[in-house]
Amino acid sequence: MMRVEYLIVGYGIAGATLAAELRGRGHSVLVLDVARPDSASRVAAGLMNPVAGKRFALAWRADELLTAAGAFYRAQEQRLGQRFLHELPIVKLFSSVQEQNTMLARSADAPWLDFVTDATGELPALPGVQQELGGLRIRRGGFVLVEELLTALTAEGLAAGWLRHETFDWGRLVADSAGGFTYAGRVQTRHVVSCEGAATLQNPYFGWLPLTPNQGEVLTVECPGLPSATVLNKGAYVVPLGGSRLRVGATYRWPPFAAGTTPEALAELSDRLRTITPQPFTVADQRAGVRPAVRDRKPLLGTHPETPGVHVFNGFGSKGVMMAPRLAQVMADWLENDVAPWPEVNIRRYLTLYSPPNSGPPASPVSRP
């Protein structure tokens, strides 16, 4: 019988950061994960952007989240001997005069000045970029090679034995007499944490939470002549991957989801890229994944209302790379020291949606006879 303090289900960016945080604090961890090349974390470009959405608002807790994220990814680079974090300026290109006026007015004030290098809207000429209306250069952004990071961490976990490629079956989780759980008759643990992404909708303990998954598609293109040290953003992001290779994304599609990639997304992203550059390009790859978003755009952290040892760490949407490292610390503080998660992310904000055991998800695992 294997005994661990924490059993983590899922190993996208949420599971990876939480496992790293708990292991770094000296706790024993077992991760069970089914490796899927189309998982949201592996498909995403890993953009870290302090600006949120079309309204050009500063991201929630941008300074705190970016600081923690940078420290986490640099630590993994040093430990694993690979480069994952690319800290690059993000050039937001204006699409209209109205957008130009709105963004320039907003960027001239604090705290915007901490993230914008020049609030005049005048940009130096960028090779191959259409910038008739100017734009803003945003500091402290960049991207993370998430797939490469997860591949390296997975190889480490498999070799050390704290990660297994295995489908988790919640029906085989049994409460034991010691106040913990036994899983599949072979793992004993005090805590089980769901980091399952959009699959949480089928989780018998957390299916009541208001996840609103959306499907995103991205392209990898070959396009010579664009800047190699700048992320571009104008209706789509363009991330330099080295040489003339770029990642272009992303689309947003609500259910029902297509099975795999679509010609509509290919056309949409190609058209968006053409508004950024007149340079010819070829599409090398197209991928699709489902993001685990939440209606209020804040992640889901906390413990099941009636089962103290079952927890959730999920719902990061399109900003998981930026948010997960800091929130993994918040979650670990909760699990380790009973320091409640921040109210904005605590699942207690949705407690009115929870149904009692007789009409909804089970309140506890099946007791051992």
N, C-alpha and C positions, 0 to 999 in steps of 0.2 A: 504494500500500500504506500503510495507516494503522499507525503504531507507537505503542504505549502500554506503560507498565510493568505495569499491572494491568487485566485483563479481568474484570469482575464480572458474574455471571449471576444476575439476580433483583434486584428493587428494592422489596421490602417494607421493614420497619423495619430488618432486618439489613443488606441491601444499601445502604440509604440512609445509615445511620450509618457503615458502613465506607467507603463512597465519600467521604463528607464528611471523615472522619478522614484518609484517604490524600491527598485533594486539599488538605486544610489543611496537610499536611506537604510540599507541593510536588511530589507525584507525579502523573504523567499516568494518567488512568483512563478506561476506556470501560465503560459499563454497557449490557447487553442485557437487555431485559425485555419480557414480554408483559403489557400492562396488563389486569388482571382485577378487576372491581368486587367479586368475591366472595373476593378474597384475604384471608387471615386478618388481615393488618395493617389493611386498609381496613374490615373488618367490625367489628373490636374497638373497644371503648369507650376504649381507651388508658389503662386504670386504672393508677395508680402507688400501690401499697399496700405498706407495710412489713410487713404481716401476711400470713402464708402459710397458706392452706388452712383446713380445718375444725378443726384442732387449735390454731389461734390461736398459731402459732409465729412468731417473728420471721423474716422472709425472710433468706435467705442473703446475707451481706455488705450488709445493708440500708443502713447509713449510707453506705458507699462508693459503692454503686450509685445511690442517690438523689441524692447530691451531684453525681456526674458527669452524671446525667440532667438535673437541673435546669440545670446550666451549659450543657449542649448545647442544650436546647430554648430557653433564653433567648437564646443566641447566634443561633440560627436566626430567632427573632422579630425581633431587632434588625437582622439582615442583610436579611431579607425584608420587614420592615414589616408583619407579621401576628401575631396572637396565637394561639398553639397550646397553651401550658402554662397550666393552671388549677390553682393550688395551693390546695386546699380541705381542711378537716378531713373525716375519714371517721368517721361514727358507726356503730359496730358495735352493733346492737341485740341484746340477749340473747333467745334463743329458749326457754330453759328455766331452771329454778332450778339444775340441775346445770351447765349452761354458764355461768351467772352466777357460781357459786362457783368454778369452775375458772379462769375468765378473771380474776376479781378477785384471786385468790391469785397468779396468775402476773404480773399487771401491776404488782404492788406492789414488785417488785424490779428492780434494774438488770439488763440495759440497757433494760428496758421503759419506765422512767421518762423516757427520752429521746424516746419516741414517744407516750406517753399523757399528756394534759393533766390528767386527774383520775382517779385509780384507785379512787374510791369507788363507781362505777357509777351515781351519781345524775346525771341529765342535766337541763338546763333544758328546759322544755316546747318541743317542736318542732311548729309548726303542721302539722296533717294527719297526724301520725305516731303510730302505735300503739307505745307504749313502756312498757307496764305493768311490765316487769321491768328497766327501765333499760338501760344500755349503757356503752360506753367511747368517748371521743372521741380519735381517733388523729391525731397530728400528722404533718406532712411528707408527706402523701399528696396525692391529687388525680388529674387526668387530663390527657391530651394529645389534641388533635384530630388524630389520626393521618392520617385521610383528607385533611384540609385541608393538613397538612404535606407529605404525599407528593405531593399535587397541585401544590403550589407548587414543590417541589424538582424534580418531573418537568418542569414547564414550563421551569424554569431550565436543566435538563440538555438538553432537546430544543433549546432556543434556542442554547445554547452548543456543542452537538454532542457532548458527552461521554456522552449517553444516547440510545439508539435503541430504539424499539418493534419488537422482532424476536424470533422464536423461536430459541433457541440449540439447536444440534444437536451433541451431544458427539461424534458420529461424524465431524464435519468438523474436529475439532481434530487437528492434525498436528505431531509433534515436528520441529523443524528442526535443522540442523547446528550452530547457534550455542548450543544448549542451551535455547532457548525454544520457542515454539509459533507456528504459523500457523493462523489460524481462517478457514475458508471461502475461502482464497486471497486474503484482502484485509485481514486484521488480524494484525500481529505483536505478540507480548507475551512477557514473561518469566514472568508469573504469571497463573493463572486461578483465580478464587475462586467456589465455589458458594454462593449465598445463596438457594436455590430453595425453601425451606420444605418442605412435605410432598412436593413433587415429587422431592426427593432420593432417595426410595425407588426411583425409576427411573434414577437417575444411575449410569452404569457404573463410576464410581470410588468412590462412597460409599454405594451401595445396601446394603452390609453393615452399616452403622451401625444401632444399635437405635432408630430413630425409631418412635414409637408415636403416629401422628397421631390426633387426636380432633376431632370436629365440634362447633362451638358455634353457637348461634343467639341473636340479640339482637332486642329490640323497641325501636322508637321510639314513645313514647306521648305523648299530650296529657293532662296531669293537673294542673289548677289547684289551688293551695293548699298545695303542698309547699315546703320550704325551697329557696331558689335558690342558696345558697352552701354547701351541705353535700352530700357523697356519703353515701348511706345503704346499709347492708349488713345483710341478715338473710335468709340463704338465697339472696339475689340482690343485686346491686348496683344502685343507682338513681343515675344520674349526671345532674345538671342541665345541660341544653344551652342554656338561655336561655328566658325567658318561662315557659310552662307545659310546654315540651317536655323529655322525659326519655329517657335510654337505660337499658333494663332488660336485665340478662343475668346470667350466660350459662348455657346448657345445656352438658352434656358428653355426647357420644355416641361410642361406640367403633365400629369397623367391624363390619358394612357400613354405609356412609353413605347417607343419603337424598339424592336428587337435588334440591337446593334446600331450601327451608323446609318445615316440617312442622306439621300441626295439633296434634300432641302437644307440641311445644315452645311453641307459642302458648298452649296451655292451662296448661302447667307454669309459664311465666314470668308469666302473668296471675295464677295462684293465688299465686305467691310475692309479687307486688306487693300483693295483697290482704291478706297478712299484715303488710305494712308500713304500709298506709294504707287507711282506709275511703273515701277520696275516689273518686268515679267517674272513669274514664279511658277514652280511646279509643286504639286502636292505629293509628298512622299508617304504620308500616313494620315489616317483619320481614326479617331477613337471616341468612344462614348462611355460615360459612367453616370451613376445616380448619386447625387449629393444628399446627405441627410440634413435637410434644412428644417428650421422651426419657424412657426408663424411670426414670432416677435424678433427673429434673427439673433437670438441669444442661445447658446448651447444649453444642454440639459445635464445637470450634475445633481446627484443626491442618492437617497436610499429609498427603497420601496416602502410605502406607507405602513405596511403590516408585516414585512419580512426584513428585520434589521440587517441581515447579512448579505442581502442582494442589492446591488447598486447599479447606477447607470452613469456613463461618461460618454456623451454622444451629442449629435445635433450641431456640428460645427459648420455646416454649409460650405460656402465658398471661401471662408477665411480660416479654415482649420490650421493651415501651416503657421499662420500668425498667432492664433489664439491658443492652440493646444499646449505649448510648453508652459505658459504661465498658469493656465487652468489645471494642468496636471499637478502643479504644486498646490493649488487650492484644493483639488480633490484628495491629494495625499494627506493634506492637513486635516481634512474631514475624516478620512479613514483611520488615520494614525492618532490624531489628537482631539477628535470631536469638535474641531473648529468649523462651524457651519459654512457651506459655500455661500458666496456672495448672493444677495437676494435676486439680482438680475438673472442668475443662471440656476438658482436652486429650483428643483422640480416642485417644491412646495407651492410655487406660484401657480401651478396648474392642478392643485390638489382637488379642486371642485370637479374635475373631469374624471376622477378615479371612481370606479364602481366597486362596491363591496364584493367579497368572494362569491356570494350566491348569484350575482348577476354579471360578473366580469371576470377579470384575471384572478387566478388563485392567490390567496393571501400568503401562502407558504408552500414549500415543497411537500410532497407526500411524506408522511412520517414513516420511519422505518418500523416494521412490525416487531 
